Structure formats: C-alpha cells, structure tokens
Amino acid sequence: MKKIFISIFVMFLTIIILSGCYDFGSSLGNNKSTSNSSLNYPNFNSEQIDTNNIKSYKDLVATCKPAVVGIAAINGRYQSIGTGVCIKNGAYILTNNHVVEDGNVINLYLSDGKTANASIVWRDTSSDLAMLKSSVNIPYLPVAANGSYQSGDEVVAIGTPLDLAFKHSATKGIISATNRTISVDNDYGETALYNLIQHDASINPGNSGGPLINMNGEVIGINTVKVTDAEGMGFAIPVDTFKPVIEKVSQTGSFETSYIGVFGYDNQLKNIGKLADGFYIESVAKNSPAERAGLKKGDIITKIDEQEIKFARELKSELYYHNIGDVVRLTIKNGDDTRIEEIKLEKHPYSFTLPKTIQPVIEK
C-alpha cells in the first residue's frame, strides 16, 4: 500500500492513498476480462441520471449507483483497486490518477454486475485526477455548481473499499471543512492538492476516485486520501477543480495538461503579509517556464491575463482552461513591486501521452 506524508497548516499527519494494490499471482490465469480494445470506443449518447425524486439516503444511493464503477487497473501480476464515476455524456469516467497510472488494462465493474473495459484519455499527476472512456454506455451524474457546498452539508461516498467483493459500498457523513490544501511528496517531486473538501464519510483503500455526492444527487468531489492518524478525516478533490477538464475531454476526446512549474499556497494557508489575495510561490521547479521567466520564492501571482487569482485553486483551474503553447500574462507582486511576466505554457513533464492502443494483459 502506498503511503505519503502531508502537512496541513503546521501539523504533520500520515495519510494513505485510497487505492488497494494486490498481487493476485496465479489467479491471473482465471481473469477473462482482458482487453484488446483500442481508444476508438463508440461516442455514446449517455443519459443523465434523473435525481429529482431523491427523498432519502436510500433513494440517493439507489439513484446514483448506476453511474459508479469499480476499477481494477492491471499490470502483470498486480492490480490496483479503485472507483470511478461517469460524469459526462459519452461514457467518460472520472477517477484518481493513482488508481490507473500503472495499469496496462483497465477493467470496470458496473452496478448491474456486468464488466467492461476502459481506456485512459487524460491523467494529471499534479492534481491526482484521470479520465477514462468506457467501452460500454453508462449513465452519468450531474455535477454540482461551483461553491455550492459548505461545512455541515450532508454527503454520501460510494466506492469499492478494500476489495472488489465490496464494490458499490455507500457511507454517509458531513462536510467537516472546505479549502484544505495538502502538500504531497511523491515519485514526481513536491506537488499540492488544493481546495480539498474534508469530510467524515467513512472511506478506505479502494474508495479512491469514487464520488462524494450531496443530497441532491450531484457530484461535489472525488475522494482521494484519508488521514490514518485520526478518525473521520477524508479528503475529496472538489468539482471546481476538474470542471474545465471534463468539458475539454468530452469535446475532443483527450487533453494535455499545461504547466508553469510553481508550488505554493494562498493566504488562507500561509500568512503572506499585507496582500490578502493571490498565489504565494514557495518554490519553482528547475528548467520550468516559471524559472526561465524569473519567478522566484516570495513572488505572488495575482492575475493570469485579466483573471484575478485570489486562491491557489484558481491558478490550477485557470491553467486547465489554457492549452499547451498558449502565452499567458502573469501579474506578479513582491513587496511593493508589481510586474508583468509573459510565460509560454508547456506540456507537464509528467503529463500523460495518449497511446494508440491499450495492450492486453498477458495470461500465464
């Protein structure tokens, strides 16, 4: 099981990434759901699930389950277990990057007991998100409006805790807090997950990539990590972060993540002095567009072009609206000085490259 370390404010807590990783060795030969499929899956005309008649938790779970899938990402003798949710017309599924990043074959387990394959069409290590294209049609859930959730709201998590035997398990809780930022050290260096939703619905390894749903049946977040040193501290990536990607992937079938190469915070998480708003740069990646433009620790990004940046999450979202090769104008403040820097967006050094085919697992 992968473990990483995070810091929330000044506390240091151990968290666990919520996918299960198993060596299934000799049982591999019994796996008949391997795929020779290419990325040319049909462009399904999916139906949005009608959530207007939800009156209870029972209604909520029964209504939303058809859009939720168990995921097994297979690589040789190993498989990573997680969850995904169909979130857009065309049978596009949102999940966590760490669930599928090492998979050569992606198997889906539907609520009606059927199985299907999926292809990765986009993934981003820095936001721990990925989008899949299903080989079969799946109804999709509506996405909540930006900022439509707050502390105290009731929520439900649906996922695949621990093992595929427990797929489509549902738990309930409340939103404990919003706008939590976690700094993460992983195989690709330091990154951050911004504006996370903290909640106390029970989640476990295997819940990764599963939806956090409000009482209207709308997806408000994607579950990603939990704190192992405490009870009832789970975190979900909010809908605000991934909406631009959902739209671009559903329109074009793929998306490449742009990159400037900065790591930092906003004023809600780090006191950056008199300035109330902006993205405070804590570090700049070597050989990145930001380094070449002269950005440094202590600089504060307050605008991309004419779009104001008040919170760290807004920097990530605005970059999702741009394409690789775009030139953006950053307004930078440092003390009493203000300057404009033009930066040409580049492909993220760990960005996913769309393969021509998904290779089948080799049975032994």
PyMOL commands that set and color helices and strands:
alter all, ss='L'
color gray80, all
select helices_A, chain A and resi 25-30+57-67+97-100+164-166+239-252+289-292+312-321
alter helices_A, ss='H'
color red, helices_A
select strands_A, chain A and resi 3-8+11-17+20-23+68-75+78-88+92-95+105-109+115-124+129-134+154-159+169-186+189-199+211-214+219-227+234-238+258-259+262-265+279-284+300-304+307-308+327-334+337-344+346-347
alter strands_A, ss='S'
color yellow, strands_A
deselect
rebuild
show_as cartoon
